Amino acid sequence: MTQLPLVVGVDGSESSLTAVDWAVDEAARRGLPLRLVYACLWARYEGTAPSGSEEPLSEQALAERIVASAAARARQRSPEVRTATEIVPQEAVAALLSEGDKAFAVVTGARGRSVVRELLPGSVGQAVAARARCPVVVVRGDRAGLAGTHRRVLLGAGEPDTAGDAVRFAVQEAEARDCVLDVVRAWHRPAHESAGRPLLGRDPAHRHEREAAELLDTLLGDVTAAHPRVRVDRTVLEGHARKVLVDRSAAADLVVVGTRPRQGRPGHQLGRVAHALLHHALCPVALVPQR
C-alpha cells in the first residue's frame, strides 16, 4: 500500500528550514516519504534574493532555489528518507490544504518569510490547522524541545468529541519515539463553586478532579491497551488548560491537542488552548482534527 507523505511547507525562511529538519526526523521515525512544497503566491518577492545571494532572482528562479536547498538539507540530514519537491502556483494556505488531503500530516514553521507585516507568527499553520483534514504540526519551541531531548510526548486530553483521534496520534507518536506519553486533563471549579461556597456541604473540587480522572480512563482505555509498550503518565491538574499545557510543554518534545468540527461551517474549531499553544508552547504543536 502506498504510504501517505509528510508534507512540509517551505519558503526559504529559517523557520521553515527548522520545520524541514523536524519533518525529516519524523519521517525517518515513522517510515514515511517527505514532500517539500513551495507556494509561489505566498510570498511575492520578485527581485529579492535569499541571504547570501549576490543578485536578484525571478520568482521562478527563487522558487527553484528554495525547494532545491530544502531538499538538499533534508537528504543530508537523512539520506534514507524519500524526498520529493513541488512548486505549487497557489497561495500558501490553499496549497497546503490541497496537499493535506493526500498527506499523513502537514508541517509548517512558526514564522514565515512573508513581507506582509500584518501576518502574525504562525498564521499560515493556524489557518491550515483550522481547515485541514489531516494533522497539522507547527514547529516551534526552544532548543531542547526541537531536539527531542525530553523523551516525552504531551497530550492535552480534551472532550470525547474532540480527543479520540488526538489520543491515537499521541500514542502512536510516543511509540515511534519510544518515550513517555504524558497525558494531562486540566479542570477548574466554576465561579459559583468557589472554595468559600461549597455546594450543599460537598467538596466540589474532589468531584471535578474525580470526573477528570474518569474521563482520562475513558479516553485512554482501548487505545493504550492496543499499545502496551507505551508508558503512560496520567495527570489531572486544577487550572486553565491553556496555562497548564504551555507550562508543561517546557518538558515535552511534542504537544498534541484535538480540534473539533465547526457547527454549520467547514473546517475545525481552534479554541483558546490551541491558540495559546501555537503562540507560546516551548515545543512543536500537533493539532489533530476529530473526524
Secondary structure as UniProt FT lines:
FT   STRAND          6..9
FT   HELIX           14..30
FT   STRAND          34..39
FT   TURN            40..42
FT   TURN            46..47
FT   TURN            51..52
FT   HELIX           59..77
FT   TURN            79..80
FT   STRAND          83..88
FT   HELIX           92..100
FT   TURN            101..102
FT   STRAND          105..109
FT   TURN            117..118
FT   TURN            121..122
FT   HELIX           123..129
FT   TURN            130..131
FT   STRAND          136..139
FT   HELIX           143..147
FT   STRAND          152..156
FT   HELIX           160..177
FT   STRAND          180..187
FT   HELIX           191..193
FT   TURN            195..196
FT   HELIX           199..201
FT   HELIX           204..225
FT   TURN            228..229
FT   STRAND          232..238
FT   HELIX           241..248
FT   HELIX           249..251
FT   STRAND          254..261
FT   TURN            263..264
FT   STRAND          268..269
FT   HELIX           272..280
FT   STRAND          285..289
//
